[in-house]
């Protein structure tokens, strides 16, 4: 029996972590991600990067 650990995180938590606002717009998330040195091709990539950065800071993920 193999299990994969899972922890849910709300969208507002991720948005607040990356932009300082829990209700940040897509454009604000993209801007915040770019300020971290990334160049996302679209809002989906920006969201993925925001989740990755949250995980690194909160779950002990390797950087």
C-alpha positions in Angstrom: 0.0 0.0 0.0 1.6 3.3 -1.1 0.2 6.6 -0.2 1.2 10.1 -1.3 1.0 12.8 1.3 -1.5 15.6 0.4 -2.1 19.0 1.9 -4.7 21.3 0.6 -4.1 25.0 0.3 -6.6 27.6 -0.7 -6.2 29.9 -3.7 -6.4 32.9 -1.4 -3.5 31.6 0.7 -1.3 31.2 -2.4 -2.3 34.6 -3.7 -1.6 36.3 -0.4 1.8 34.5 -0.1 3.0 35.7 -3.5 1.3 39.1 -3.8 0.3 40.2 -0.3 -3.4 40.2 -1.3 -5.7 37.2 -0.9 -7.9 38.5 -3.7 -5.2 39.4 -6.2 -6.1 39.5 -9.9 -4.4 37.3 -12.5 -2.4 40.4 -13.6 -1.2 41.0 -10.0 -0.1 37.4 -9.7 1.8 37.6 -12.9 3.5 40.9 -11.8 4.4 39.4 -8.4 5.9 36.3 -10.1 7.9 38.5 -12.5 9.2 40.4 -9.5 10.6 37.1 -8.2 12.7 36.8 -11.4 10.4 34.5 -13.4 8.9 35.2 -16.8 5.7 33.2 -17.0 4.2 32.7 -20.5 0.6 33.0 -19.2 -1.5 33.1 -16.0 -1.5 29.3 -15.7 2.3 29.2 -15.5 2.2 32.1 -13.0 -0.2 30.2 -10.8 1.9 27.1 -10.9 5.0 29.1 -9.9 3.1 30.7 -7.1 2.1 27.3 -5.8 5.7 26.1 -6.1 7.0 29.1 -4.1 4.3 28.6 -1.4 5.3 24.9 -1.1 9.0 25.8 -0.9 8.4 28.3 1.9 5.8 26.3 3.8 6.3 22.6 3.3 10.1 22.3 3.5 10.4 21.7 -0.3 13.8 21.7 -1.8 14.7 24.9 -3.6 
